[in-house]
């Protein structure tokens, strides 16, 4: 699926989103754990505050009791006022804790304490009023003593309820303490599990995406290094990613393949050119040899031509001499022709004479044959 992402920035954005989601989940877990811890801690603080209020109520009641005893001895109303002020504070504290209390038993105890304190205050006021009367009758004295005993009984009842509240508070503190420890432990375990799950996922996602980016870059680097060294191949690197870096590596592989075929074609043409050059060199050597032979023959022809020219010159000279001699011969022939004509004339005349002579001979000797005449 990651190989279908066509942009590196989208892959980096995916890592960022995964990291943000993981951190958000961890933060949410931390927040929820913190909320649980805060609730437990708030409950613990409430219990502690309740303990403080209980202690303050107990202290106020004890002080109010002391003020009542002091008033009984001194008849000073200031002690009564002080006791009433402390009782009012205790009533407010009891009422406040009653409102905040979540446990039904604690609410019942605080209601009981509130009721007892209010009754204690009424009995104190009644006792103070009766105790300040000088002409008390027996009924008033009995009522005052009854109020004092009631105050004493209410004090014990409040002390009992406060002891019960304190015991509950201690138990609640221990429970909340264990809950806080458990919540802290669970929060720590949850955070550790979240980190142990999130970190390997983010690491694996980062590694996968990093490899999908770095491997094409490494392949491109190797191809560029091999091409810069003059080594080209037509092997295809298997890249399935579709981001810019992968597409760059794919195009670089295509370029290397094209350059490889071009270099291969150039090498083949170079081999053909070397073979043609070798053949041309052989032809040139043959042409050179033929040229040398032709030069030799040309020299021979030139020598022959020179000799022929000399012969022609000699022939021309001889022809000139022959012409001169021919002229002389022609002159001699002309002279000879005249002599021949004269000779022929003479021979013709001689022939005529011989024919005439023969006729005469034949006339003279009829019995002689012609052959005999010719022989003779």
Secondary structure, DSSP 8 states (H G I E B T S, - for coil): -GGG---HHHHHHHHHHHHHHHHHHHHHHHHHHHHHHHHHHHHHHHHHHHHHHHHHHHHHHHHHHHHHHHHHHH--HHHHHHHHHHHHHHHHHHHHHHHH--SHHHHHHHHHHHHHHHHHHHHHHHHHHHHT-SS--HHHHHHHHHHHHHHHHHHHHHHHHHHHHHHHHHHHHHHHHHHHHHHHHHHHHHHHHHHHHHHHHHHHHHHHHHHHHHHHHHHHHHHHHHHHTT------------SHHHHHHHHHHHHHHHHHHHHHHHHHHHHHHHHHHHHHHHHHHHHHHHHHHHHHHHHHHHHHHHHHHHHHHHHHHHHHHHHHHHHHHHHHHHHHHHHHHHHHHHHHHHHHHHHHHHHHHHHH-TTS-HHHHHH-
